[in-house]
Amino acid sequence: MTTAGGGWTLVASVHENNMYGKCTVGDRWSSEQGRNANRPDGEGTWANRVTFGTAEAATSDDYKNPGYFDIKFPVRFGIGTCKIDNGPAIPIVYDTGNADYTRSLYGPILRPHFEPGFITFRVFNNEKPAMAICSGTKPTVCDPEHFCIGGGGHFPQEAPRQCGDFTSFDWDGYVSAEGYDVSDRCDPQGGRGPGCTVRVPIISRRLCGAEIKEEKQR
């Protein structure tokens, strides 16, 4: 785990099984019980010690093992404010891809809204929901719901439109790479279906097929 160039361990996989569902069954990393202001933590997966899934199925299903406990942050509606209370942003060292490629995965409206080349933990938007991880980006404005994943159980803006493991990745459609929408490269099958997966190794990250490595903080 601490040797440069090796020892990477997959600790989690965030798989959106249905972008059309909004905090429905399968949204383990946000809420499987709908958008509810009385459940600001949603399933609480980002901070609890519940494990699920298998490493073998991590490309097509949610996965969390005990190794994740070392990097957890509380993810809950209303516990912080955009920018002021965001978690750490850790620079990436790319093995494949680069910051320009990461930027290209997101819609044209979004590209000026973040700095590529970082993994950022626990960020807030204008309405104070928390998103858990920004894979490959560091937000510079207060709309990270369009390019960061995971969250609690309450997303008030146009509810339940933002609620789910991949929040508002589909704000302007499904993998069209237009407006606020993400690229069709975010579909793990290479087509235009409604699913996508982000893997969360303890040191490396994978964003829809683009392998990223970060320097572990000591």
C-alpha positions, 0 to 999 in steps of 0.5 A: 500500500505504501510502495511507489509503483505497486500495492494498489488495493481496490476498496470501493466501486460506485456503480450507477445501475440506472441513471433514470432512477432517482435514489431508487434501489441500487443507489447504495452510495446515496439513498435507496429510499427516495429523496427525503429531508428526514434522511440527510445521510441517505444510506450513510454508506460513505461514513458507516462500516457496512460492506457489500459486493465483491472485487470480481463484480466491481465493474458492474456492481457496487463494492465496498470493503473494510479498506475504505474505512481509512478514507471515509468522510461524513457525507450529509446534507447541511453540514457544510457550505460550498468551498468553505467546508469542502474536503481535501483535493489531492493532486493526481499522477496519471499513468494513462490519460491526462488532465485534458482528457479528464476535462473532455469527459464532461459537458462544455458548460462544465469544463470551466467549473473545475480544475482537472487533475485532482481527487476531491473529497466531500464537496457541497453545492449551493443548496448544501447537499454533500457529494462524496468524491470528485474523480479527477476534478477540483471544483472551482464553483458551487455546482459539483453535482454535475461532475462529482458522485455520491451523497446523502438522501436529500438534494432539494433543487428540483427534487428528486432530479439530483438524487442518486449515486451519480447526482446530476450527471444527466442534467441535460440528457444521457451521455450526450456530451452537451450542456451539463451532460457527461460524455458517452465515454462515461458509459462502460459499454462504450454506447449510450446506455444509462449505467456508469462505474467509478472505481475507488482504489485506496490510492488509484481512481478509475473514472469511466475507464480512465485510470488515474493515480494519486499520491497518497497523503501521509 
